[in-house]
Each structure stands twice: as C-alpha cells, then as structure tokens.
Amino acid sequence: MANITFITQGNIPVTVHGESGSVMALAVENNVAGIDGDCGGVCSCATCHVHVAKEQFSLVGEASEIEKDMLELDDDADEYSRLCCQIDITPELDGLVLTVAG
Amino acid sequence: MMNAQPPKETCIIVGASHGGVNLAFALRKEGYSGRIQLLDTDKRVPYHRPPLSKKHLISDQPAGQLLKPLQAYEKADIDLQLGVTVVDVNPSEKSVTLDDGTSHVYTQLVLATGAQPIIPPISGVDSAAHLYTLRTAEDAQAIAEAFNACEKKRVVVIGGGYVGLEAAASLQLCGAKVTVLERESRLLARVTAPDMSDYFYRLHQENGVAVFNAKNVSEIQTHNNENLVCCSDGSQYPADIIVVGVGVRVNTHLAEKAGLKLDNGIAVDGNNQTSDDSIYAIGDCCAQFNTHYQRWLRLESVQNALEQAKVVAAVICAKTPKMNAIPWFWSDQYAVKLQMVGLSQGYNKVVVRHERVNPESFSVWYFNDDELLSVDAVNHAKAYVLGTKLIAQRQRVDIDKLQDSSLALNSALLVQI
C-alpha cells in the first residue's frame, strides 16, 4: 500500500513496503535500527521517534497532544518530530521519508 | 591445528520475553561476536505481553504482536530455541542442562526467567471450571476461547491489581458481565494512593463492572462447569470464567540450583551481575539496589527488563552501561491512559491536580516532605513527562503552585528555586 523509507543512523536508507497497521510496527517487522517501539505502540515510551521530511510533513500531519507531550521527553525532538506508532499506513504515505531520531 | 580459531564465546540467555529478547539484540548492537543461545519454555515466537491483558485479550490473535519478526533472529545470528526448558545449571563447569538431556557450555549465562502467577490456596481452586491466570499468550488464548464458548459470560476477577483490572476492562468491553473481588479495602492498594484507588473504582463501576473491596474469597464451588465464588462474609458470585490476578512468584529455581544469592528475587549488582561473576539476571526475576531511591527493588515492568537488558549487553561487551534509575509503568483501561513514573513508597504528602481545561485529565503527585517521589498521570502525558524530568533532576517543586489548577502545568511553574 505504501513504500516508506527510513534513514537510520549512519545515513543508511532502508525502504520497506507496508500494507496496514502503524509505521512503528512496520519498522519493527523489518528490524529498522533505532525504532524499538518498547511499549508496543501505545504512545507510552517515545522509542519510535522519527523526523518527518519537512516538505512531507503535511502527509502525516500534526502530532496529537499526548504525543507532543511524550516527545518532550526526547531532547532531540523538533517541529517535524512524530512518534511513528501514532502514524497509520495509508496509500498517501507512499514515498514518505523518515529519519530515525538519534 | 595451525589455523585453529580460539573457541568462541557463548552467551546463553534463559527466558525469551522482553528482557531476554532485547538482550540478545542489544548484544549484537554492542558488537558481541560470540554465539547467542536464547532459550524459552514457551513455544511461541516471543511476543509483547502487556497487550495480553489489554486490547488483545479477546481478539482473533491474542498473541498477535511479536517482539521481533522471526527472520530478525536469523539475521542477527541469534540461536532462538523455543519449547525447551533449562533444568539445571552447573556454575563450576559453566554449563546448563536442557530437558532433552543435552548440555551446553556458556561463557556468560543470563537468567531472564521472570515470574509466574500465584494461585491462592482457596478451597476448590484446583477443581474450578475455566479458572485462569493471565501472563502468557496461552493464558490469553484460553480465556478468549472460554469466553467465546460460554453463553452467560459471567466473569469473576479475583484481585484488583493492574492485571485484574485490565482484564476486567477488556472483558467488559467485549460484553462480559464482570465482577472484581479485591481482598484489600481499596483497589491497587499496594501501588497507589487512595484517590487513585477511588478513581479506578468509579471508572469500573461506571463501565458496568461490579467492584467489591474487602472481599476475601474463601471457597470456589463448582457444578456442571458453573462456579460459585464464595467469600468469607457469606456473599457468593456465580462465574463461568474466573481470572486470578493476585500477584506473582519469582522463578528462582535455576538460581537456587546455581547457588546464587537470593533476596526477594535473584540479587544483582548495578551491572546486573549475580553472586557468580559469569551469571547475570535481568527483569522481573531479579532484585537490584536502586540508586535514585536508595533501596533494594524488584520491579515487574517491561521498562525495567529493557533497561537491564541494555546494561548487561554493555557490560558483557566491556562498555560502560547507562541505567535509568527512575522506573515507569503504564496501564490502559477503557479509554483511560494511565502513565506512572517513579515509586510512591514512603510518601507522606499527596497532591491531586485536576485540570480545568480538560476535566478528563488529572495527576497525583507523591512527596516525601519536599522530595517528589512519583507521579500518576491519567490521560495526562504532560504531567507524566514533567514528573519524569523533575524526579530525575531531584528538582524541588512548588507545591502551592502545583495545587493551583488556575495555573497551567509546566516546568517553569513548578520548579522552586
């Protein structure tokens, strides 16, 4: 349904294909380095933090309030940060590029 | 013999749940090049446990969410052996024996053996119909099957702790008639303040669960697949399914065989090393001195297992470990998100803060005199995040301002200079 590219630390791009579910689950299924999803995807741990490419941010949209608050736990967060357990895979996300937070 | 390679190191990990699995992968991340044998009695590919009592309890795939895809183990050269049980440890030979009779030598042994639910010694408990604990995917599946097969769907949950309450919520949402029987005078008595207990009592009542405190279950009578749960005060509750959530017993059997020091679990140092240099213990099964709270603790949480896994991976790879000494937990019930940070034990002051802008959000702040010990946040990630930072930094909090809900909650408000 969508091809999504993760840029992992060390600048290595990993492109994976997802049909449904959350982007975090897709990353974990494909063992994308740096996306742990420790809490299992319930927005409780902030270990699936990604930076969305600026020009693509409108594709995923703003974080929810709880998600924004959780992102405050991470010093590396910026205005294009999302917790990817809170992003559902849709066809519109095809071509999305996400940089895994450090 | 000219080109003989030095013998490879081998790390054997006993227990492939959150702690064991994360340790195996963390070892590779830290550069461990030896063999990794990851063993578990459970036959299923390792899975997330928290959802078992939450949203997945009654679903088509109660064990749906894997910790890692099966291929990832192969790719990381982790020898995952499921459905095997370690029956003996021989520290002098540095070997373990499996139930198939084979013996395996280790360089490092890690016990991630967890705990198992307690079945209380209630009269009739052994012959009760459809009585379950809830810790493994098999447990969740058995509950789901019994639930789908029975008509009246009357569920009695014995124990009003987190597992019991989460199970009650998810079964109620699926159409069960749920009764919770708690022995103490309030829910979650061991882990939270009375305000929080009252909140969860009301929450479950409002959602149609019958909750009774101070109920000591004395007997279970069973006839024709129907149970009658009898309490010492004479009250009786019919049940097609009984879920028992009254706590756990640590799996220390192997540690005992290895002669390791035990103290409310397997005693470990700051590096999660046991009293034997080559043996480590992580997760629910071990007790460790917490540097922040200056006290020995045995924690039952995913976060603790993951942190300790990272520590042991670093130690085995001769790197400097980093441990977050502030524990955190979460619980989802109905649409309520509870996030907790820190430990409230020893508090002598509690501040309950309700937010004016969002009445669904509130937080409970626990203090020992001036020191902030922990925060329970309901639908309130902001309070949880702030609490996390303030506790870690040992910041003094302005309690008057915290109590004033006309002021917005932020760190500038709270930090007392």
Interface residues (C-beta under 8 A of the other chain):
Chain A: A25 V28 E29 N30 N31 A33 D36 D38 C39 G40 G41 V42 C43 S44 C45 E65 I66 E67 D69 M70 E72 L73
Chain B: K29 H48 P50 P51 Q65 L66 K68 P69 Q71 A72 K75 V302 Q303 L306 W330 D332 K337 Q339 N379 A381 K382 Y384 V385 T388 K389
